[in-house]
Amino acid sequence: MIDYIYIRAFLRVEIMIILVPMKHEMGKWSCSLAFLFLSWLQLLTITTLLSRAIIEVKGVPLHTDSRWIVNEDGKRVKLACVNWVSHLDAVVAEGLSKQHVDVISNRIKTMGFNCVRLTWPIFLATNDSFASLTVRDSFQSLGLIDSIAGVQSNNPSIVDLNLIQAFQAVVKSLGDNDVMVILDNHITRPGWCCSNNDGNGFFGDEYFDPNLWIQGLTKMATIFNGISNVVGMSLRNELRGPRQNVNDWYRYMIQGAEAVHATNPDVLVILSGLSFDKDLSFIKNRPVNLSFKGKLVFETHWYGFSDGQAWVSGNPNQVCGQVAGNMKRSSGFLVDQGWPLFVSEFGIDLRGTNVNDNRYFSCFMAVAAELDLDLALWTLVGSYYFRQGVVGMEEFYGILNWDWTQVRNTSFLHRISALQLPFRGPGIKQGNLHKYIFHPLTGLCVLRKSPLDPLTLGPCSSSDGWKYSPQKILSIKGTYFCIQAVKEGMPARLSIMCSDPNSKWEMISDSKMHLTAKVSDGTNVCLDADARNIIVTNACKCLSRDSTCDPGSQWFKLIDSGSRTTSKLLSST
């Protein structure tokens, strides 16, 4: 049984007492108290119950209940994962030359992730001479002398393990730190993934023998049978290339699923689609028929670059409307058919300078919240031992920095924290179904402090429950109060005069995320969030055609939730 209770408090403090690891000897850490005086601490993660209900997993193995993943008690478990790469040339989980494995595992937990998608190549399970190489041998074969020294210093108990034992040690560390694991067969031959012509793309390719693949899946399912924190196996990453076709997909993916389940019936079996895992549309009219039930999950990938440079060259509202629609048709429909959908890769350049990524991500946040999807961020990795011929390459999509000591972008981590929590599902519903007014640009929701104070953005867990009526009134559920526009440039306010035009909010633009109302002078204004996170009304911007502006501050998504609301004031009952 695994218990996860993670509390993230976003606090600003000036003095903090922390435990600083001083030295690792014989597997034990000695620590000393250090007083750090910090001017501002943007993010403090703590593991005690405060005021926010966080992901809680009371029991494994997991299974499915319609579109939800649930635990033994039937309560929803939302996969809030991060990808940890272990399929590159060295076939060693990245970062072990920078930090102790337990430090990394604990950091994953304290960042709010409850699971890891841990990648591996088929050769690790099927090539005995390869898998029997030690970590030291693998690094030596690549000339990575500094990596050997780093692992020797930070993980001396791992450096002389063979590769499969080192992989097991990482899984054990994650389990010891209450982190679930999904084993992801990323590739056959170790190396960077993916391209259409790398020989790893589809059944029958140079490095993709279906029989060897099933042998590898079976071996890994056997090795990790009975390891309670291994809760799922993803059969293959990003099927692609000129050989890809639907009939072979069904033939071999069903064989792989049956082989895994026969060997390890506890794990979820996760199937990816075609075209770099962007297309599962063929399943809509041709279901996957397996001999077992309650274990099947589908996965998809969605990046900004999945659509080239469309987010830069096009109007963000129009691109979001089109791309989100495509995503729902290619994979999102599965939740309506009663299947769990796991976005097993998403992410952006965390330096914040990539316009294509930045615009995509607000749209992604809206869809992920709307559908309440299970997720895995790409990636944990701050730097690689060896990638594509480069030693020590930095990964700007990585949530950790180059030396794995700090979070690369704390604002981003704060932003995605809303997606780490379930909005609804079995065992989550504690009150009547209601809506949150979600702001994708910040990952926050519209809150009210009192009828006289301005509406603000804040944690969704602190939000009132909202109702959006057929008359297009946005009101606090159980009260007489609704959102009303006053005039352009002024804060929106709560009012009980809810039949006037300035209280009727239309969803406009192709994204359907602009909320607009007509004020007394006859002009239309849109809800907006200012620099202080105050909800104001401004002229609607970037509705169509213009590709030079960003409408993100004016995007709001009404999402369904069953979580108990915090406020009981001003009830009409």
HELIX and SHEET records of a PDB file:
HELIX    1   1 VAL A  101  THR A  110  1                                  10    
HELIX    2   2 ILE A  122  THR A  126  1                                   5    
HELIX    3   3 ASP A  128  ALA A  131  1                                   4    
HELIX    4   4 VAL A  135  SER A  141  1                                   7    
HELIX    5   5 ILE A  145  ASN A  154  1                                  10    
HELIX    6   6 LEU A  163  ASP A  176  1                                  14    
HELIX    7   7 PRO A  210  ILE A  223  1                                  14    
HELIX    8   8 VAL A  246  THR A  263  1                                  18    
HELIX    9   9 SER A  281  ILE A  283  5                                   3    
HELIX   10  10 GLY A  304  ASP A  307  5                                   4    
HELIX   11  11 ALA A  310  SER A  313  1                                   4    
HELIX   12  12 PRO A  316  MET A  327  1                                  12    
HELIX   13  13 LYS A  328  GLY A  332  3                                   5    
HELIX   14  14 PHE A  333  ASP A  336  1                                   4    
HELIX   15  15 VAL A  355  LEU A  371  1                                  17    
HELIX   16  16 THR A  410  ILE A  416  1                                   7    
HELIX   17  17 SER A  417  GLN A  420  5                                   4    
HELIX   18  18 CYS A  460  SER A  462  5                                   3    
HELIX   19  19 PRO A  501  SER A  503  5                                   3    
HELIX   20  20 GLY A  552  GLN A  554  5                                   3    
SHEET    1   A 2 ILE A   7  ALA A   9  0                                        
SHEET    2   A 2 LEU A  44  ILE A  46 -1                                        
SHEET    1   B 2 ILE A  15  GLU A  25  0                                        
SHEET    2   B 2 LYS A  28  PHE A  37 -1                                        
SHEET    1   C 2 HIS A  63  ASP A  65  0                                        
SHEET    2   C 2 TRP A  68  VAL A  70 -1                                        
SHEET    1   D 9 ALA A  80  TRP A  84  0                                        
SHEET    2   D 9 CYS A 115  PRO A 121  1                                        
SHEET    3   D 9 MET A 180  ILE A 187  1                                        
SHEET    4   D 9 VAL A 230  SER A 234  1                                        
SHEET    5   D 9 LEU A 268  SER A 272  1                                        
SHEET    6   D 9 LEU A 296  HIS A 301  1                                        
SHEET    7   D 9 LEU A 341  PHE A 346  1                                        
SHEET    8   D 9 ASP A 374  LEU A 377  1                                        
SHEET    9   D 9 ALA A  80  TRP A  84  1                                        
SHEET    1   E 2 PHE A 386  ARG A 387  0                                        
SHEET    2   E 2 VAL A 390  VAL A 391 -1                                        
SHEET    1   F 4 THR A 456  GLY A 458  0                                        
SHEET    2   F 4 LEU A 444  LEU A 447 -1                                        
SHEET    3   F 4 HIS A 434  HIS A 439 -1                                        
SHEET    4   F 4 LYS A 557  SER A 561 -1                                        
SHEET    1   G 2 TRP A 466  TYR A 468  0                                        
SHEET    2   G 2 LEU A 474  ILE A 476 -1                                        
SHEET    1   H 2 CYS A 482  GLN A 484  0                                        
SHEET    2   H 2 ARG A 493  SER A 495 -1                                        
SHEET    1   I 4 GLU A 506  ILE A 508  0                                        
SHEET    2   I 4 HIS A 514  LYS A 518 -1                                        
SHEET    3   I 4 ASN A 524  ALA A 529 -1                                        
SHEET    4   I 4 ILE A 535  ASN A 538 -1                                        
END                                                                             
